[in-house]
Amino acid sequence: MLKKTPWLLIPVVGLFAATSSVVAQQGNGAPNGAHYSLNIIGVENPKTADMTGSNRHTIFVGLGRNGQVTSKIYLTRGDFEVCDGNAFDPAFDCTGDQIQNEGAVFQLPCNTNLPDDQDTLIPCDAGDTASYEVWVRALGQPGGSSTTTTCAFDPDVNDVVCSTENVLLVREKGRSLFENKTKELTSLVTDIDGDGDLDRVALFQSNLEDWFWQYQNRGLRLAQVRFYLVD
């Protein structure tokens, strides 16, 4: 594998306050308390700068101002961190390994805070885990929108499977409020066992590979994402 020498990697789960329970909400709809922030920025011109290993909190994707454009944000397991903020060039994980030919890379733990609202909940297996919520909102010039879908490669069918759920963000005039999109962004709903019933599969389950967010943009300049640890 190709490697890039990463900068100093700082564990960011430890940056959360120890009592970061999600309870009250702010005027923008988001909970109070410590959180990790991620900004997904839509741009017209592909970025060419190396955006690996810098501990940034931003990811650049296609804007799609004149029509839908799809970018991939690959997901790897560990503390919250942007490994590669450029979705226009080869994708490198936080160890410096190239994992895909094109895409950004975001690292996050498997989420133990998932609802048992499908036929079966397939929870986190061994590895980095945390209990957290994910809140999102659309910002920037009014009129844009985006759809984010959690996907992964299923070696049993030799194809990519995407969740039946997604996150639709629409930037309208006026104040933009955060919404809780935890389950849509930290699990995948599909018929994983072929019994005809939908199952909720937590991120990084070993029966699926190469997890990613499929980010379909139609002119949204900024999607703001916050991760809050919960008890």
ZATI-120410 format. One line per 10 residues: number of its first residue (from 0); their letters; for each residue x, y, z of C-alpha. Coordinates in Angstrom, 3 decimals, padded with zeros to 6 digits. Example, Ala and Ser with C-alpha at 12.3 -4.5 7.8 and 13.67 -1.06 7.14 Angstrom:
2
0) as) 012.300,-004.500,007.800  013.670,-001.060,007.140 $
//
This chain:
231
0) mlkktpwlli) 000.000,000.000,000.000  001.045,003.567,-000.573  001.791,005.468,002.610  001.944,009.095,003.582  003.765,010.149,006.720  001.020,011.364,009.096  001.355,014.324,011.385  001.019,013.809,015.101  -002.312,012.110,015.711  -004.211,013.384,018.747 $
10) pvvglfaats) -006.931,011.165,020.289  -010.020,013.338,020.256  -012.482,011.268,022.252  -010.507,012.429,025.266  -011.227,016.028,024.319  -014.867,015.583,025.314  -015.837,016.552,028.828  -016.281,013.549,031.082  -019.893,014.538,031.791  -020.933,015.187,028.205 $
20) svvaqqgnga) -024.452,013.830,028.528  -026.847,015.172,025.896  -029.652,016.869,027.795  -030.634,020.483,027.094  -030.680,022.143,023.673  -029.356,025.456,022.437  -031.232,028.026,020.363  -029.931,026.369,017.198  -031.512,023.041,018.163  -028.240,021.361,019.121 $
30) pngahyslni) -027.624,019.890,022.582  -025.481,021.705,025.118  -022.164,020.187,026.046  -018.786,019.210,024.654  -018.740,017.826,021.134  -016.589,017.079,018.104  -017.403,019.287,015.090  -017.104,018.291,011.436  -017.752,020.651,008.519  -018.472,019.186,005.071 $
40) igvenpktad) -017.828,021.977,002.571  -019.053,021.927,-001.027  -016.706,023.527,-003.589  -017.001,024.043,-007.334  -013.343,023.406,-008.166  -011.621,020.195,-007.012  -009.087,020.706,-004.255  -005.508,019.742,-005.067  -003.816,020.271,-001.694  -002.715,017.345,000.455 $
50) mtgsnrhtif) -005.232,017.252,003.318  -003.989,014.217,005.219  -002.713,013.987,008.789  -003.458,017.585,009.747  -006.090,016.937,012.444  -008.449,019.299,010.571  -012.202,019.388,011.161  -013.171,019.986,007.525  -013.843,017.806,004.484  -014.153,019.220,000.955 $
60) vglgrngqvt) -016.608,017.630,-001.494  -018.102,018.514,-004.867  -020.687,021.300,-004.812  -023.012,020.211,-007.595  -024.349,023.695,-008.145  -025.594,022.879,-011.658  -026.651,019.315,-010.939  -026.094,016.504,-008.470  -022.526,015.400,-007.790  -021.561,012.425,-005.627 $
70) skiyltrgdf) -018.537,012.316,-003.321  -017.458,009.515,-001.003  -016.375,009.947,002.608  -014.804,006.669,003.695  -015.184,005.667,007.337  -012.510,004.031,009.459  -012.632,002.980,013.088  -011.020,004.888,015.955  -011.206,008.239,017.759  -013.070,011.039,015.972 $
80) evcdgnafdp) -010.686,012.510,013.408  -010.523,013.701,009.795  -007.829,011.507,008.256  -008.117,012.934,004.733  -010.107,016.097,004.068  -009.956,016.010,000.251  -012.653,013.953,-001.501  -011.146,014.681,-004.938  -007.932,012.651,-004.713  -006.788,009.248,-003.358 $
90) afdctgdqiq) -008.153,008.422,000.085  -005.669,007.890,002.942  -006.553,006.649,006.400  -005.113,007.994,009.653  -002.132,005.624,009.523  -001.132,006.969,006.100  -002.312,003.962,004.079  -004.132,004.567,000.809  -007.471,002.770,001.074  -009.308,003.931,-002.071 $
100) negavfqlpc) -008.543,005.670,-005.356  -010.695,008.707,-004.571  -012.472,010.063,-001.513  -012.136,011.711,001.874  -011.656,009.686,005.083  -013.261,010.252,008.481  -012.435,008.170,011.540  -015.020,007.481,014.254  -015.826,004.751,016.792  -018.591,002.218,016.393 $
110) ntnlpddqdt) -021.707,003.619,018.068  -023.292,001.638,020.910  -026.191,004.131,021.095  -028.423,002.646,018.377  -032.163,001.875,018.479  -033.464,-001.683,018.232  -036.141,-000.608,015.759  -035.653,-003.161,012.971  -036.103,-006.938,012.817  -032.583,-007.358,014.208 $
120) lipcdagdta) -029.998,-004.973,015.643  -026.483,-006.179,014.865  -024.413,-004.206,017.406  -020.758,-003.234,017.538  -018.242,-006.046,017.600  -014.791,-005.893,019.211  -012.877,-002.652,018.664  -013.194,001.064,019.359  -016.699,001.917,020.571  -018.469,004.890,022.137 $
130) syevwvralg) -022.020,005.924,022.970  -022.842,009.121,021.111  -025.376,011.135,019.148  -024.904,012.837,015.776  -026.593,016.164,015.039  -026.538,017.889,011.637  -027.737,021.053,009.924  -027.415,022.815,006.571  -025.662,026.185,006.326  -024.507,028.521,003.578 $
140) qpggsstttt) -026.388,030.165,000.729  -030.097,029.219,000.693  -031.245,026.849,-002.015  -028.784,023.963,-001.756  -029.412,020.457,-000.505  -027.580,017.192,000.047  -028.380,013.555,000.726  -026.040,011.383,002.795  -026.394,007.593,002.795  -024.346,005.064,004.752 $
150) cafdpdvndv) -022.993,002.290,002.510  -020.540,-000.616,002.629  -019.230,-003.429,000.461  -020.874,-006.807,001.019  -018.467,-009.605,000.032  -021.292,-012.164,000.113  -022.985,-010.518,-002.881  -019.793,-008.886,-004.237  -021.480,-005.500,-004.378  -022.022,-002.271,-002.469 $
160) vcstenvllv) -025.098,-002.141,-000.255  -026.549,001.171,000.934  -028.926,001.862,003.775  -032.627,002.322,003.186  -032.276,005.417,005.401  -030.526,008.676,004.529  -030.035,012.229,005.736  -031.617,014.940,003.594  -030.396,018.467,004.327  -032.043,021.465,002.682 $
170) rekgrslfen) -030.758,025.007,003.148  -033.770,027.280,003.386  -033.948,030.947,004.277  -033.772,031.883,007.921  -032.304,030.103,010.909  -031.029,026.582,010.361  -031.620,024.102,013.183  -029.720,020.944,014.061  -031.483,017.573,013.782  -030.604,014.266,015.391 $
180) ktkeltslvt) -029.437,011.890,012.634  -027.563,009.395,014.798  -028.932,006.142,013.420  -028.720,007.234,009.764  -025.018,008.120,010.005  -023.753,005.379,012.342  -025.566,002.305,011.047  -026.894,000.746,007.881  -030.385,-000.702,007.390  -030.532,-003.619,004.954 $
190) didgdgdldr) -031.612,-007.249,004.763  -028.192,-008.493,005.854  -029.209,-012.150,006.378  -031.498,-012.526,003.367  -034.613,-013.454,005.365  -036.746,-010.703,003.853  -036.662,-008.476,006.944  -034.610,-005.310,007.363  -031.830,-005.310,009.951  -029.916,-002.440,011.537 $
200) valfqsnled) -026.164,-003.043,011.265  -023.749,-000.957,013.346  -020.736,000.612,011.648  -017.719,-001.615,011.024  -019.440,-004.955,011.452  -016.984,-007.508,010.134  -019.443,-009.016,007.649  -019.287,-005.752,005.662  -016.215,-003.898,004.368  -015.141,-000.454,003.105 $
210) wfwqyqnrgl) -017.794,001.617,004.886  -018.503,005.096,003.541  -020.965,007.967,003.452  -022.277,008.541,-000.037  -022.619,012.317,-000.158  -024.861,013.506,-003.003  -024.705,017.276,-003.249  -027.006,019.660,-005.071  -025.491,023.031,-004.245  -025.174,022.821,-000.446 $
220) rlaqvrfylv) -022.196,024.895,000.653  -021.883,023.592,004.191  -023.153,020.651,006.193  -022.291,020.989,009.874  -022.046,017.764,011.879  -021.620,017.434,015.660  -020.834,014.331,017.698  -021.888,014.295,021.375  -020.880,011.575,023.802  -023.743,010.300,025.974 $
230) d) -023.788,008.265,029.182 $
//
